């Protein structure tokens, strides 16, 4: 009975391969995110913590990290709304006027950064954002300009209408947007 209760509510498509995220191959993805190996080590550790914590769920965790010291400035680890992070007043106060902030969060659906991720990076002036996907993919991104949500939706729909998968459509939309907006992203 205990095993059945433990399995109830788990989403098999969002289960994390814990062996892979503990591997040197996965750790190496974080080696060149910054020029400071200690900061990179913190980013890797927090990515692993989030992925293990949220494995099998559609929930996200987020950390705000000082890009110079590796200090965790704030975290959101108790989110209850699927695929969403709530910026509480406590978090906003902690990250206000901080320079060189790196934000890292997980994406249970293993999708690239969303347009909301880019716009949040712009609004809060993050140096870089990282998305740790449940399939082991890691994306880095930044934004120096707000992007209209509707534009992203239009591009994504156009790619889906052409037969692309949801992930391919999102990647295609982001590649189109970065031609005319001051954003960038890449797989680490």
Secondary structure by P-SEA (a helix, b strand, c coil): caaaaaacccccccccccccccccccccccccccccaaaaaaaaaaaaaaaaaaccccbbbbbbbcccccccccccccccccccccccaaaaaaaccccbbbbbbbbcccccccaaaaaaaaaacccbbbbbccccbbbbbcccbbbbaaaaaaaaaaaaaacccaaaaaaaaaaaaaaccccccccc
